[in-house]
Each structure stands twice: as C-alpha cells, then as structure tokens.
Amino acid sequence: MQKIIPIIHILSKLGVFFSVLLLVPTFVSYIFLDDAFNAFSHTALVTIIGSCITWLLTRRYQRELRVRDGFTLVFMLWLGFAIVAAMPIYLYFPHMSYIDAFFESMSGLTTTGATVIDSVDTLAPSINFWRHMLNWLGGMGIIVLAVAILPMLGVGGIQLFKAEIPGLDKDSKIAPRISQVAKKLWFTYALSTGVACVALYWAGMSWFDALCHAMSTISLGGFSSHDNSIAYFNSPIIEVIIIFVTIFGAISFVTHLTALSERSVRRYWRDEESRMIMIVMGVSILAASIYLWQQQFYTSFWESLRFTAFNYVSIGLSNGLSNTDFGQWPLFVSLWMYFLANILASSGSMGGGVKNARAIVLAKFSLREMLLLLHPNAVRNVKLNGRTIPERTALAVMGFIFVYFMTLVLFTFIMMATGLDFVSALTAMVACLTNTGQGMGVVGLTSNYGVLSDVQKWLCTIVMLLGRLEIFTVLILFSPPYWKK
C-alpha cells in the first residue's frame, strides 16, 4: 500500500486538473442551452472536491517518482480519467448503462473512435463536443500533457515520458527538459488542430462540425458528429483535407518539429517511417482503386480512387472515419486496410498498432538473418534513419510484436467464443487494438458497438487500453517481479 499512496497523491493533483477540463464542455452546454449542463457541472464539482480531499489526505506521502511508479501511474491515470469522463455521458442518457458510458469514454481517450450511441446526430452539442475533446486529449496523450504540468506540481515527469511515448529509443532526449518537449508538442498539436478546423470550415462544414472533426482527425480519433461519418457531407474537398490531416497525424510529431526547425519538407522523405507511409499507402491505394474499378464497384477510376484513398488512409493509419460502407467491398481489399493499421503509423504519432519503426526493424533483421544463412561470416549492421539498432533493441522489438499479435489472436478467439462471427470479431479486435474504431460486420458503418453484449464491450475496452498503452505497460503490472522490492 505504501507504494500506491504516493501515486494516488499525484493522481489527485491531476484529478483537479481534469475537473478544470470538464468546465470546457460545461461552458459549451451553457452556450448551446442544451440539457447536459447539470451532468457536466455536477461531475466537475464532485471530481474537484474528491481530488482535493485525496490531495490533502495523501500529501505527506509525496515523493519523486521511480521508474516502476511511472507504469502504475500511466495505467491508473488512463483508467481513472476514463471513469470520470464517462460520468457526464452516463448522467445525460437516462437509460444508458455505465458500461456503455465507460466504453464511450475509453474509446474517446484511447482515440479508438468506436461508439455505442445509436443516434449521434441528435446528441446535445456539449456531449458531442466532449466525445471529440476526449479524442483530442488522448491523441497526443494525457500523459504528455501531464509531463508538461507535473513540474509545476512539484513532481518530475521523466518516468511518465518513458512509460508513455511510443518509440524505439525512449532514453534519448530530444530536448534538455521533457517538459519543454511536451510543451512544444502540444503547441504544434494545437496549432495543427486550428489550421484543420479553419480548412474544414472553408470546405463547407459548420464551425461546430469543423472543430469536432479537426480534433478527431488530427488525433486519429475517428469520432464523428454524424452517424454516417464523413459520408454525411458527401464532399470530395472535405475528404481531401481529412486525408492530409490524417497523414499529418500519423507521422511522428518529433519529425514535424525537426522539419519545422530545418524549414524543409525534405525531412519527411529522409525519415524512413514517413517515407514508408507514403510508399506503402500510395501503392495500396493505386492497386485497390484499379481493382475495384475493374470489378465495376465504381463507374470510373476517379470515383474508385476517391473512396479507396479516403478509407485506406483513414483505416490504414488508425483514424476510423469513413465515407462509404467498405464492408461491401471484396473481403481481401477491406482486410488489407486493417493489416496496414497494425504496422503503418509512425512511432511518436497518435496512431496505433506495432508502429512503423518496429515493423521496419523486424523486416531488416529478418533480411539480415537470411543473408547470414548464406554468408555466416558476414558483418552487417541494421540501421534506422542512419542509427545502428542494437541487438537488444531488436530482441525487444521482436518480443513486442510477438505479444502484440498473440494478444490479437487470443482476444479474437475469445470474442468468437462469446458468439461473434469471425469477420466481426477479427475486425473489432484489430480496430480496438490499433485504436482504429471502425470495424466490419455487426460493428461496421451501418451499425455500431452498441449491439455487442456487456461481456464483449468489456473485452473491447480492455483491448483499447492495451493498444493505447502498448500492452507491456499494462501487462508488467500483473507480473510478480514488479511488486517485489
């Protein structure tokens, strides 16, 4: 218990901060005069009172975080914020179960974008805004935001950065202070969101829709303010803007900062991850567009290119917005998007999956092993962006990818055991593990996750959290050595 209390103390501080965030949708509810004002204001009031009381009761246990504390805090922070974030949704809907509200909030914070709400179009504006705000907060990571403010609370943030930021080299510092990095990332993130919002408004969206979709697109969150997602607007211009914003969100924000400091777009092509996104995505879109056109799913190549490009970018980069029911396409064409969702998003981006860097490292080490079978005495280092990858890192990558796909297979079988068909179970688990959201079958565009049983919804929320925290951050908490002194 002595190990947990200092973490609870830090959580209480962050709980005060989260209660302040709840005032934003409360203000939105006041502006629109909708009926969700009490749900938000009461949740904010209870949260700030509970957090302050906990803060006072645990303040004598305050200390600097250790490495293992970072993992516990990351897990408890995501879980605790999701529990609180679900309360306004639960209070707003008179007949909604708490599991449905929790599913919605966890889906928002993990940028999964899966929903259990049947009629999004008729939601109170503040509830719709809150869903998209959760996407936006979870996109860059509440942990990164916490790293930026923890120094002001008297708590160092380096352990949080190690536990949360996805990538191969978590010990490398890209700035003297982690808090400075977090602030730069959030400034770039907020500025990009603003630009996306203005562009979508210019393309024909209302200011409200533009803001909501800007938040859910830049974060690769996938929530929409309409049941038909982007198909509601039927606008090629809007779709092109979302394509570019999605690609921007799927590229590492460290790469964005580097390109900005160098004042050159060539940085994106020199970066192996972003270059791989462009090549693999480009070839996939072209091949699928030609195939669907030749199979007469669309009357012209340009029409085929329009729908293929949007959905391949959105699903393949773990966003989840859609402009057509791709469940009607040939199965292998649709499933290729979900395969890309597992491997294509860059490390250090809002995307899910194993991350592009790990896939590249695994491929390069596999090719090297084949070379060594032919030339056992050959010496060949594997490099990523000009940096030699140590053998220990390669083993960590292989271990992670093995656990990742075993998690996917295991939960797919469990979902099938609960009565779900194979396509629905597989795509639902891929969508939750990669934080893509949009599935196929009973969880496709014409339906949502509300049709699932409570057990299936709990399984999905578990997988969402595993995917967002990259599995090991959660699994390590259940290992006996972790709790030994």
Secondary structure, DSSP 8 states (H G I E B T S, - for coil): -TTTHHHHHHHHHHHHHHHHHTHHHHHHHHHHT-TTHHHHHHHHHHHHHHHHHHHHHHGGG-----HHHHHHHHHHHHHHHHHHHHHHHHHHSTT--HHHHHHHHHHHHTT------S-GGGS-HHHHHHHHHHHHHHHH-HHHHHHHHGGGGT---HHHHHHHS-SS-TT--SSS-HHHHHHHHHHHHHHHHHHHHHHHHHTT--HHHHHHHHHHHHTT----SSTTGGGGT--HHHHHHHHHHHHHHHS-HHHHHHHHHHT-THHHHHSHHHHHHHHHHHHHHHHHHHHHHHTTSSSSHHHHHHHHHHHHHHHHTT----SS-GGGS-HHHHHHHHHHHHH-S-TTSS--SS-HHHHHHHHHHHHHHHHHHH-TT-----EETTEE--HHHHHHHHHHHHHHHHHHHHHHHHHHHTT--HHHHHHHHHHHHTT----SGGGSTTS-GGGS-HHHHHHHHHHHHHHHTTTHHHHGGGSGGGG--
